[in-house]
């Protein structure tokens, strides 16, 4: 029995853990920090739901925002007497015509992997180039000590990287496994002593989950969960929320909480969880088995989660290939920014997680399109009724590339029904609240840290302008141009040239192509 319990705890840890990737090298770029930084003449799109306003001068002193000054009116010359004074040794950044947002927070970011050939520098620069200044690593796949080392170096700005939060996979590092509630409590206590910021659960028997979450609250850490099918029949999202879980990843465990005519997923007789096509094709039918929107069961589950202040991290993007494989596989950034080894990792395979394209077809995609409609309805209604929704990407799997996939997540939140400003809130202040750092991050307010995104196009009109590849636009002269892409990412008051970071990534990819003789191609196509 004990070995069976250990299996539940460790099944997903074994799937996601990889050998450590190379750490990020010493930082060689980024201007600053300065004793004072003033961003002048910008239009502010804040993370608190306020409408855009500008022109604004934002003043940073020693990495804290010390002033947000409205200095004029659109289309009217700014009165210089209204502008805050630049002090000796300070830096002035002319952002006239640009848009300023809080630094983006990716609440679900894995820092590469050996199997993918994605080292830390590659991943960090892709994130930073897309304005992502904070990342929560759920499950610390490179090991907790490794992540904490990179976290400390990022905090000291010794490397080019977002600020990091490490959520250890439950049971990670336990040699004997966890088969009793007391072992669960001891592991949680040790996890806190080790310096983790929280825990990511994949599921375990109820008594172990109850003990672990109870102890986690006592030691003052936070927790999230991917409610894996291996344990969800006895422990779904409602059980977790009642026991003190702060948030859920993806959507597993939520439709199961809304079953009305069954207690387990309607698995075919020949289903095998180790078969990735079985796993993902049947997952695409799961929301259809849940209660209907507006029904008594639907409302009861939603109301209880709202009352428990539970947070949804849907990671819509990571499943998008399930509903449109060709779109995800042929995204224009793959040819320049996807590492050869990562591209190979994505291809059909019986052993690689998420490479479930054994014979993916129309029927599977139609199922997933239906899945998305109902899933998005729940998320949007949850937000409308006061629930917290956040933005996470889970990149490195299923044709989703670091940084680019996060912007796609914003587009999908918009598709779900969130207003563009609500999407910005999900990407900033909501994420900060989930991590418990809203006093420092998530919005541009006096007293908070100097994490910003500067872009030359208005993202509220078109989130595609945040992609590193920009957006296609036809000019009045009938010329096709690319516009957008984040101009500057500012973290801790240090100004990074986002486009230069993308150039660095492209150089890394080109070097690997040259070393390996790699030719970018679609599977099954010989050139």
Secondary structure, DSSP 4 states (H G I P E B T S, - for coil): -HHHHHHHHHHHHHHH--PPPPPPPPP---B---SEEEEEEEEE--TTSPPPEEEEEEEEETTEEEEEEE---TTS---GGGSPPPPTT-EEEE-TT-EEEEPEEESS----BTTTTB-HHHHHHHHHHTTEEEEEEEE-TT-HHHHHHHHHHHHTTSSS--EEEEEEETTTT-SS---SHHHHHHHHHHHHHTT-SEEEE----HHHHHHHHHHHHHTT-EEEE---TTTTTT--HHHHHHHT--EEESSTTHHHHTBSS-SS----TT--TTSHHHHHHHHTTSGGGBPPTTSHHHHHHHHHHHHTT-EEE--GGGGHHHH-HHHHHT-TTHHHHS-HHHHHHHS--SSSTT---SS--HHHHHHHHHHHHHHHHHHHHHHHTT-EE------SSTTPPTTHHHHHHHHHHHHHT--HHHHHHHHTHHHHHHHT-TTTSSS--TTSB--EEEESS-TTT-GGGGSTT-EEEE-TTS-EEEE-SEEEEEETTEEEEHHHHHHHHHHHHHHHHHHHT-----TT---
